[in-house]
């Protein structure tokens, strides 16, 4: 079984600048509820079908499979709207790789950093641009951002 252990943080925009061009991502959900998510993602020239189980703390089951990009485009047409649109940057800080997502479309203005860990209690060095942890806030799950985009939130960051 594949287990994802991931923590999410807001990014302090005044302290972070993108390095490189990043990867453009479009993703949609065929299914998204409290027990499971089935996601289709186009990431640059690659495409993936991902199945995720329910989140328990910072852990969840995750199964990801590469698929042909043409299949992904056809599946995206079946997905709920709005799709998640973002540009992903990867940066190494200390011993870990961070993925920083700059959302666009209906989630414009939101920047979230994620770190995948080997254990829920694993320690890591925090970059200076790291803001508030939102791992326990379900609003920041991509499936939640599809249902209630950041642009519709009452209180903005």
Backbone as JSON Lines, residues from 0, in Angstrom:
{"i":0,"aa":"X","n":[0.84,-1.19,0.0],"ca":[0.0,0.0,0.0],"c":[0.88,1.25,0.0]}
{"i":1,"aa":"X","n":[0.41,2.27,-0.67],"ca":[1.11,3.55,-0.71],"c":[0.49,4.49,0.31]}
{"i":2,"aa":"X","n":[1.32,5.06,1.15],"ca":[0.82,6.0,2.15],"c":[1.47,7.36,1.9]}
{"i":3,"aa":"X","n":[0.63,8.38,1.86],"ca":[1.11,9.74,1.72],"c":[1.08,10.38,3.1]}
{"i":4,"aa":"X","n":[2.21,10.94,3.51],"ca":[2.3,11.7,4.74],"c":[2.74,13.09,4.33]}
{"i":5,"aa":"X","n":[1.83,14.04,4.44],"ca":[2.07,15.36,3.86],"c":[1.61,16.44,4.84]}
{"i":6,"aa":"X","n":[2.42,17.48,4.95],"ca":[2.03,18.65,5.73],"c":[1.96,19.85,4.79]}
{"i":7,"aa":"X","n":[0.98,20.73,5.06],"ca":[0.74,21.89,4.21],"c":[0.87,23.17,5.02]}
{"i":8,"aa":"X","n":[1.42,24.19,4.35],"ca":[1.63,25.49,4.98],"c":[1.3,26.59,3.98]}
{"i":9,"aa":"X","n":[0.85,27.7,4.51],"ca":[0.74,28.89,3.67],"c":[2.15,29.44,3.45]}
{"i":10,"aa":"X","n":[2.31,30.18,2.38],"ca":[3.6,30.77,2.05],"c":[3.53,32.27,2.32]}
{"i":11,"aa":"X","n":[4.56,32.78,2.98],"ca":[4.66,34.22,3.23],"c":[5.14,34.87,1.92]}
{"i":12,"aa":"X","n":[4.19,35.4,1.19],"ca":[4.44,35.91,-0.17],"c":[5.56,36.94,-0.23]}
{"i":13,"aa":"X","n":[5.7,37.72,0.81],"ca":[6.73,38.77,0.8],"c":[8.14,38.2,0.95]}
{"i":14,"aa":"X","n":[8.24,36.91,1.34],"ca":[9.56,36.3,1.56],"c":[9.92,35.24,0.52]}
{"i":15,"aa":"X","n":[9.0,34.93,-0.39],"ca":[9.26,33.85,-1.35],"c":[9.15,34.37,-2.78]}
{"i":16,"aa":"X","n":[10.08,33.95,-3.6],"ca":[10.05,34.24,-5.03],"c":[10.25,32.93,-5.78]}
{"i":17,"aa":"X","n":[9.5,32.71,-6.86],"ca":[9.67,31.47,-7.63],"c":[11.08,31.35,-8.2]}
{"i":18,"aa":"X","n":[11.56,30.12,-8.22],"ca":[12.84,29.8,-8.87],"c":[12.51,28.94,-10.08]}
{"i":19,"aa":"X","n":[12.93,29.36,-11.25],"ca":[12.64,28.59,-12.45],"c":[11.24,28.86,-12.95]}
{"i":20,"aa":"X","n":[10.86,28.06,-13.95],"ca":[9.55,28.24,-14.59],"c":[8.43,27.47,-13.91]}
{"i":21,"aa":"X","n":[8.75,26.45,-13.16],"ca":[7.71,25.64,-12.55],"c":[7.0,24.79,-13.59]}
{"i":22,"aa":"X","n":[5.98,24.06,-13.14],"ca":[5.19,23.18,-14.01],"c":[3.73,23.58,-13.93]}
{"i":23,"aa":"X","n":[3.13,23.81,-15.07],"ca":[1.7,24.13,-15.14],"c":[0.9,22.86,-14.88]}
{"i":24,"aa":"X","n":[-0.09,22.96,-13.99],"ca":[-0.92,21.8,-13.62],"c":[-2.38,22.15,-13.79]}
{"i":25,"aa":"X","n":[-3.13,21.23,-14.41],"ca":[-4.59,21.29,-14.46],"c":[-5.08,19.96,-13.9]}
{"i":26,"aa":"X","n":[-5.97,20.03,-12.93],"ca":[-6.47,18.77,-12.37],"c":[-7.95,18.88,-12.08]}
{"i":27,"aa":"X","n":[-8.6,17.76,-12.22],"ca":[-10.02,17.68,-11.95],"c":[-10.32,16.43,-11.16]}
{"i":28,"aa":"X","n":[-11.53,16.38,-10.64],"ca":[-11.95,15.27,-9.78],"c":[-13.13,14.53,-10.39]}
{"i":29,"aa":"X","n":[-12.95,13.23,-10.58],"ca":[-14.05,12.37,-11.03],"c":[-14.95,12.05,-9.85]}
{"i":30,"aa":"X","n":[-14.32,11.92,-8.67],"ca":[-15.02,11.67,-7.41],"c":[-14.29,12.45,-6.33]}
{"i":31,"aa":"X","n":[-15.02,13.11,-5.45],"ca":[-14.4,13.82,-4.34],"c":[-15.4,13.9,-3.2]}
{"i":32,"aa":"X","n":[-15.19,13.06,-2.19],"ca":[-16.02,13.13,-0.99],"c":[-15.12,12.85,0.22]}
{"i":33,"aa":"X","n":[-15.71,12.72,1.39],"ca":[-14.92,12.56,2.61],"c":[-14.14,11.25,2.66]}
{"i":34,"aa":"X","n":[-14.57,10.25,1.92],"ca":[-13.94,8.93,1.99],"c":[-12.94,8.66,0.88]}
{"i":35,"aa":"X","n":[-13.04,9.41,-0.24],"ca":[-12.15,9.11,-1.37],"c":[-12.12,10.28,-2.34]}
{"i":36,"aa":"X","n":[-11.03,10.31,-3.08],"ca":[-10.92,11.27,-4.18],"c":[-10.25,10.54,-5.34]}
{"i":37,"aa":"X","n":[-10.81,10.72,-6.53],"ca":[-10.21,10.19,-7.75],"c":[-9.93,11.4,-8.63]}
{"i":38,"aa":"X","n":[-8.62,11.64,-8.82],"ca":[-8.16,12.85,-9.47],"c":[-7.47,12.54,-10.79]}
{"i":39,"aa":"X","n":[-7.67,13.43,-11.78],"ca":[-6.96,13.38,-13.05],"c":[-6.1,14.64,-13.1]}
{"i":40,"aa":"X","n":[-4.8,14.46,-13.44],"ca":[-3.9,15.61,-13.45],"c":[-3.06,15.62,-14.72]}
{"i":41,"aa":"X","n":[-3.03,16.79,-15.36],"ca":[-2.07,17.08,-16.42],"c":[-1.0,17.97,-15.8]}
{"i":42,"aa":"X","n":[0.25,17.52,-15.86],"ca":[1.36,18.28,-15.28],"c":[2.43,18.4,-16.34]}
{"i":43,"aa":"X","n":[2.47,19.55,-17.01],"ca":[3.4,19.7,-18.13],"c":[3.04,18.71,-19.22]}
{"i":44,"aa":"X","n":[3.99,17.87,-19.61],"ca":[3.77,16.87,-20.65],"c":[3.36,15.51,-20.08]}
{"i":45,"aa":"X","n":[3.19,15.41,-18.77],"ca":[2.84,14.15,-18.1],"c":[1.4,14.2,-17.62]}
{"i":46,"aa":"X","n":[0.85,13.0,-17.35],"ca":[-0.52,12.92,-16.85],"c":[-0.63,11.75,-15.87]}
{"i":47,"aa":"X","n":[-1.55,11.91,-14.9],"ca":[-1.68,10.91,-13.83],"c":[-3.14,10.75,-13.43]}
{"i":48,"aa":"X","n":[-3.46,9.53,-13.01],"ca":[-4.72,9.23,-12.36],"c":[-4.36,8.86,-10.93]}
{"i":49,"aa":"X","n":[-4.99,9.52,-9.96],"ca":[-4.64,9.31,-8.56],"c":[-5.89,9.0,-7.77]}
{"i":50,"aa":"X","n":[-5.78,8.0,-6.89],"ca":[-6.85,7.64,-5.97],"c":[-6.34,7.88,-4.56]}
{"i":51,"aa":"X","n":[-7.11,8.64,-3.77],"ca":[-6.72,8.95,-2.4],"c":[-7.82,8.52,-1.45]}
{"i":52,"aa":"X","n":[-7.42,8.01,-0.3],"ca":[-8.37,7.64,0.75],"c":[-8.62,8.81,1.67]}
{"i":53,"aa":"X","n":[-9.37,8.57,2.76],"ca":[-9.67,9.66,3.7],"c":[-8.4,10.11,4.44]}
{"i":54,"aa":"X","n":[-8.35,11.39,4.76],"ca":[-7.22,11.95,5.5],"c":[-7.4,11.66,6.98]}
{"i":55,"aa":"X","n":[-6.34,11.16,7.59],"ca":[-6.31,10.91,9.03],"c":[-5.08,11.62,9.57]}
{"i":56,"aa":"X","n":[-5.32,12.81,10.15],"ca":[-4.19,13.64,10.57],"c":[-3.5,14.16,9.34]}
{"i":57,"aa":"X","n":[-2.21,13.76,9.16],"ca":[-1.47,14.18,7.96],"c":[-1.2,12.98,7.04]}
{"i":58,"aa":"X","n":[-1.93,11.87,7.28],"ca":[-1.71,10.65,6.51],"c":[-2.96,10.25,5.74]}
{"i":59,"aa":"X","n":[-2.72,9.61,4.59],"ca":[-3.81,9.03,3.81],"c":[-3.22,8.04,2.82]}
{"i":60,"aa":"X","n":[-4.05,7.11,2.36],"ca":[-3.62,6.21,1.31],"c":[-3.63,6.98,-0.01]}
{"i":61,"aa":"X","n":[-2.63,6.69,-0.85],"ca":[-2.55,7.35,-2.15],"c":[-1.98,6.36,-3.17]}
{"i":62,"aa":"X","n":[-2.67,6.25,-4.3],"ca":[-2.23,5.4,-5.41],"c":[-2.21,6.27,-6.65]}
{"i":63,"aa":"X","n":[-1.05,6.38,-7.3],"ca":[-0.93,7.25,-8.47],"c":[-0.36,6.48,-9.64]}
{"i":64,"aa":"X","n":[-0.96,6.69,-10.82],"ca":[-0.58,5.95,-12.02],"c":[-0.41,6.91,-13.19]}
{"i":65,"aa":"X","n":[0.68,6.77,-13.91],"ca":[0.88,7.56,-15.13],"c":[-0.11,7.07,-16.18]}
{"i":66,"aa":"X","n":[-0.7,8.02,-16.9],"ca":[-1.64,7.7,-17.99],"c":[-1.27,8.55,-19.2]}
{"i":67,"aa":"X","n":[-1.73,8.18,-20.39],"ca":[-1.46,9.0,-21.57],"c":[-2.12,10.38,-21.43]}
{"i":68,"aa":"X","n":[-1.41,11.44,-21.8],"ca":[-1.98,12.79,-21.71],"c":[-3.31,12.95,-22.45]}
{"i":69,"aa":"X","n":[-3.48,12.29,-23.59],"ca":[-4.76,12.38,-24.31],"c":[-5.89,11.79,-23.5]}
{"i":70,"aa":"X","n":[-5.61,10.68,-22.78],"ca":[-6.63,10.1,-21.9],"c":[-6.98,11.08,-20.78]}
{"i":71,"aa":"X","n":[-5.96,11.72,-20.22],"ca":[-6.2,12.68,-19.14],"c":[-7.08,13.83,-19.62]}
{"i":72,"aa":"X","n":[-6.8,14.35,-20.81],"ca":[-7.62,15.44,-21.35],"c":[-9.08,15.0,-21.51]}
{"i":73,"aa":"X","n":[-9.29,13.79,-21.99],"ca":[-10.65,13.26,-22.15],"c":[-11.33,13.1,-20.78]}
{"i":74,"aa":"X","n":[-10.58,12.61,-19.79],"ca":[-11.14,12.44,-18.44],"c":[-11.44,13.78,-17.78]}
{"i":75,"aa":"X","n":[-10.57,14.78,-18.02],"ca":[-10.82,16.11,-17.43],"c":[-12.17,16.66,-17.89]}
{"i":76,"aa":"X","n":[-12.56,16.34,-19.1],"ca":[-13.86,16.8,-19.61],"c":[-15.02,16.2,-18.81]}
{"i":77,"aa":"X","n":[-14.78,15.08,-18.12],"ca":[-15.8,14.44,-17.3],"c":[-15.83,14.96,-15.87]}
{"i":78,"aa":"X","n":[-14.84,15.73,-15.49],"ca":[-14.68,16.16,-14.1],"c":[-15.58,17.34,-13.76]}
{"i":79,"aa":"X","n":[-15.84,17.45,-12.44],"ca":[-16.58,18.6,-11.93],"c":[-15.78,19.86,-12.19]}
{"i":80,"aa":"X","n":[-16.45,20.98,-12.24],"ca":[-15.81,22.28,-12.44],"c":[-15.95,23.1,-11.17]}
{"i":81,"aa":"X","n":[-15.09,24.03,-10.89],"ca":[-13.93,24.39,-11.69],"c":[-12.78,23.41,-11.46]}
{"i":82,"aa":"X","n":[-11.94,23.27,-12.46],"ca":[-10.72,22.5,-12.29],"c":[-9.78,23.28,-11.39]}
{"i":83,"aa":"X","n":[-8.81,22.58,-10.84],"ca":[-7.74,23.23,-10.09],"c":[-6.66,23.61,-11.1]}
{"i":84,"aa":"X","n":[-6.29,24.87,-11.1],"ca":[-5.23,25.36,-11.97],"c":[-4.13,25.95,-11.09]}
{"i":85,"aa":"X","n":[-2.9,25.54,-11.34],"ca":[-1.8,26.05,-10.53],"c":[-0.47,25.83,-11.24]}
{"i":86,"aa":"X","n":[0.53,26.54,-10.77],"ca":[1.91,26.35,-11.22],"c":[2.68,25.85,-10.01]}
{"i":87,"aa":"X","n":[3.37,24.72,-10.19],"ca":[4.1,24.1,-9.09],"c":[5.59,24.32,-9.25]}
{"i":88,"aa":"X","n":[6.18,24.75,-8.16],"ca":[7.64,24.92,-8.07],"c":[8.16,23.93,-7.05]}
{"i":89,"aa":"X","n":[9.33,23.39,-7.31],"ca":[9.97,22.46,-6.37],"c":[11.27,23.08,-5.89]}
{"i":90,"aa":"X","n":[11.42,23.11,-4.57],"ca":[12.62,23.69,-3.98],"c":[13.11,22.8,-2.85]}
{"i":91,"aa":"X","n":[14.4,22.56,-2.85],"ca":[15.02,21.81,-1.77],"c":[15.41,22.8,-0.68]}
{"i":92,"aa":"X","n":[15.04,22.46,0.55],"ca":[15.46,23.24,1.71],"c":[15.85,22.25,2.79]}
{"i":93,"aa":"X","n":[17.09,22.31,3.24],"ca":[17.58,21.31,4.18],"c":[17.57,19.96,3.49]}
{"i":94,"aa":"X","n":[17.07,18.96,4.18],"ca":[17.05,17.6,3.65],"c":[15.77,17.26,2.89]}
{"i":95,"aa":"X","n":[14.88,18.22,2.73],"ca":[13.56,17.92,2.15],"c":[13.29,18.72,0.88]}
{"i":96,"aa":"X","n":[12.41,18.16,0.07],"ca":[11.94,18.82,-1.14],"c":[10.56,19.4,-0.85]}
{"i":97,"aa":"X","n":[10.41,20.69,-1.11],"ca":[9.14,21.37,-0.93],"c":[8.49,21.56,-2.29]}
{"i":98,"aa":"X","n":[7.17,21.42,-2.33],"ca":[6.39,21.74,-3.52],"c":[5.55,22.97,-3.19]}
{"i":99,"aa":"X","n":[5.76,24.03,-3.94],"ca":[5.05,25.28,-3.72],"c":[4.08,25.48,-4.87]}
{"i":100,"aa":"X","n":[2.79,25.53,-4.54],"ca":[1.74,25.67,-5.54],"c":[1.19,27.09,-5.54]}
{"i":101,"aa":"X","n":[1.31,27.75,-6.68],"ca":[0.74,29.08,-6.89],"c":[-0.54,28.89,-7.7]}
{"i":102,"aa":"X","n":[-1.66,29.04,-7.05],"ca":[-2.94,28.78,-7.69],"c":[-3.35,29.93,-8.6]}
{"i":103,"aa":"X","n":[-4.11,29.59,-9.63],"ca":[-4.65,30.57,-10.54],"c":[-6.14,30.27,-10.73]}
{"i":104,"aa":"X","n":[-6.75,30.91,-11.71],"ca":[-8.18,30.68,-11.92],"c":[-8.98,31.15,-10.71]}
{"i":105,"aa":"X","n":[-9.92,30.35,-10.26],"ca":[-10.79,30.72,-9.15],"c":[-10.09,30.67,-7.79]}
{"i":106,"aa":"X","n":[-8.86,30.16,-7.76],"ca":[-8.08,30.11,-6.52],"c":[-6.9,31.08,-6.56]}
{"i":107,"aa":"X","n":[-6.96,32.04,-7.48],"ca":[-5.89,33.05,-7.65],"c":[-5.54,33.7,-6.31]}
{"i":108,"aa":"X","n":[-4.25,33.85,-6.07],"ca":[-3.78,34.51,-4.85],"c":[-3.37,33.56,-3.75]}
{"i":109,"aa":"X","n":[-3.76,32.31,-3.85],"ca":[-3.42,31.33,-2.83],"c":[-2.08,30.67,-3.19]}
{"i":110,"aa":"X","n":[-1.17,30.63,-2.21],"ca":[0.11,29.95,-2.38],"c":[0.29,29.01,-1.2]}
{"i":111,"aa":"X","n":[0.45,27.72,-1.49],"ca":[0.56,26.69,-0.47],"c":[1.83,25.89,-0.71]}
{"i":112,"aa":"X","n":[2.56,25.61,0.37],"ca":[3.75,24.76,0.3],"c":[3.45,23.43,0.97]}
{"i":113,"aa":"X","n":[3.9,22.35,0.34],"ca":[3.69,21.0,0.89],"c":[5.03,20.31,1.03]}
{"i":114,"aa":"X","n":[5.11,19.47,2.04],"ca":[6.29,18.65,2.25],"c":[5.8,17.23,2.53]}
{"i":115,"aa":"X","n":[6.39,16.25,1.83],"ca":[6.07,14.85,2.09],"c":[7.13,14.3,3.02]}
{"i":116,"aa":"X","n":[6.67,13.56,4.02],"ca":[7.55,13.04,5.06],"c":[7.48,11.52,5.11]}
{"i":117,"aa":"X","n":[8.49,10.92,5.71],"ca":[8.52,9.47,5.87],"c":[7.7,9.03,7.08]}
{"i":118,"aa":"X","n":[7.49,9.92,8.05],"ca":[6.71,9.62,9.24],"c":[6.0,10.9,9.68]}
{"i":119,"aa":"X","n":[4.85,10.75,10.32],"ca":[4.07,11.91,10.72],"c":[4.82,12.81,11.7]}
{"i":120,"aa":"X","n":[5.71,12.23,12.5],"ca":[6.45,13.0,13.5],"c":[7.87,13.36,13.05]}
{"i":121,"aa":"X","n":[8.16,13.17,11.76],"ca":[9.49,13.5,11.25],"c":[9.75,15.0,11.37]}
{"i":122,"aa":"X","n":[10.95,15.35,11.81],"ca":[11.31,16.76,11.91],"c":[11.88,17.24,10.59]}
{"i":123,"aa":"X","n":[11.78,18.54,10.36],"ca":[12.29,19.15,9.14],"c":[12.68,20.59,9.44]}
{"i":124,"aa":"X","n":[13.54,21.12,8.61],"ca":[13.96,22.5,8.73],"c":[12.97,23.38,7.97]}
{"i":125,"aa":"X","n":[12.45,24.39,8.63],"ca":[11.45,25.26,8.02],"c":[12.11,26.4,7.26]}
{"i":126,"aa":"X","n":[11.78,26.57,5.98],"ca":[12.31,27.7,5.21],"c":[11.8,29.02,5.8]}
{"i":127,"aa":"X","n":[12.52,30.12,5.59],"ca":[12.09,31.4,6.16],"c":[10.77,31.91,5.61]}
{"i":128,"aa":"X","n":[10.36,31.45,4.44],"ca":[9.11,31.9,3.83],"c":[7.89,31.1,4.27]}
{"i":129,"aa":"X","n":[8.1,30.12,5.16],"ca":[7.0,29.26,5.59],"c":[6.08,30.01,6.54]}
{"i":130,"aa":"X","n":[4.78,29.95,6.25],"ca":[3.78,30.61,7.08],"c":[3.02,29.61,7.94]}
{"i":131,"aa":"X","n":[1.78,29.93,8.2],"ca":[0.91,29.14,9.06],"c":[0.69,27.72,8.51]}
{"i":132,"aa":"X","n":[0.71,26.73,9.39],"ca":[0.41,25.36,8.96],"c":[-1.1,25.22,8.79]}
{"i":133,"aa":"X","n":[-1.52,24.59,7.67],"ca":[-2.94,24.4,7.38],"c":[-3.25,22.92,7.1]}
{"i":134,"aa":"X","n":[-2.37,22.04,7.57],"ca":[-2.55,20.61,7.33],"c":[-3.9,20.1,7.84]}
{"i":135,"aa":"X","n":[-4.38,20.66,8.94],"ca":[-5.64,20.2,9.54],"c":[-6.85,20.99,9.07]}
{"i":136,"aa":"X","n":[-6.67,21.89,8.13],"ca":[-7.77,22.72,7.63],"c":[-8.21,22.17,6.28]}
{"i":137,"aa":"X","n":[-9.33,21.49,6.25],"ca":[-9.78,20.82,5.03],"c":[-10.09,21.78,3.88]}
{"i":138,"aa":"X","n":[-10.23,23.07,4.16],"ca":[-10.48,24.02,3.07],"c":[-9.33,24.05,2.07]}
{"i":139,"aa":"X","n":[-8.12,23.67,2.53],"ca":[-6.94,23.75,1.68],"c":[-6.68,22.47,0.88]}
{"i":140,"aa":"X","n":[-7.52,21.45,1.05],"ca":[-7.41,20.28,0.19],"c":[-7.82,20.71,-1.21]}
{"i":141,"aa":"X","n":[-7.12,20.22,-2.21],"ca":[-7.45,20.6,-3.59],"c":[-8.9,20.26,-3.94]}
{"i":142,"aa":"X","n":[-9.39,19.12,-3.44],"ca":[-10.78,18.75,-3.71],"c":[-11.73,19.77,-3.08]}
{"i":143,"aa":"X","n":[-11.38,20.32,-1.93],"ca":[-12.2,21.35,-1.3],"c":[-12.13,22.66,-2.08]}
{"i":144,"aa":"X","n":[-10.93,22.99,-2.59],"ca":[-10.77,24.21,-3.38],"c":[-11.54,24.14,-4.69]}
{"i":145,"aa":"X","n":[-11.81,22.94,-5.16],"ca":[-12.64,22.77,-6.36],"c":[-14.09,23.11,-6.01]}
{"i":146,"aa":"X","n":[-14.56,22.66,-4.85],"ca":[-15.95,22.9,-4.45],"c":[-16.19,24.33,-3.96]}
{"i":147,"aa":"X","n":[-15.23,24.85,-3.19],"ca":[-15.33,26.19,-2.63],"c":[-14.0,26.91,-2.88]}
{"i":148,"aa":"X","n":[-13.87,27.49,-4.08],"ca":[-12.61,28.14,-4.44],"c":[-12.26,29.3,-3.5]}
{"i":149,"aa":"X","n":[-10.98,29.55,-3.41],"ca":[-10.43,30.6,-2.55],"c":[-11.07,31.96,-2.85]}
{"i":150,"aa":"X","n":[-11.41,32.22,-4.1],"ca":[-12.01,33.51,-4.47],"c":[-13.38,33.72,-3.83]}
{"i":151,"aa":"X","n":[-14.01,32.67,-3.35],"ca":[-15.34,32.78,-2.74],"c":[-15.3,32.82,-1.21]}
{"i":152,"aa":"X","n":[-14.11,32.69,-0.63],"ca":[-14.02,32.72,0.83],"c":[-14.34,34.11,1.34]}
{"i":153,"aa":"X","n":[-14.99,34.18,2.48],"ca":[-15.33,35.48,3.09],"c":[-14.06,36.18,3.57]}
{"i":154,"aa":"X","n":[-13.24,35.45,4.32],"ca":[-12.03,36.03,4.89],"c":[-10.84,35.58,4.04]}
{"i":155,"aa":"X","n":[-10.18,36.55,3.42],"ca":[-9.01,36.25,2.6],"c":[-7.74,36.38,3.42]}
{"i":156,"aa":"X","n":[-6.68,35.76,2.95],"ca":[-5.4,35.82,3.65],"c":[-4.75,37.17,3.48]}
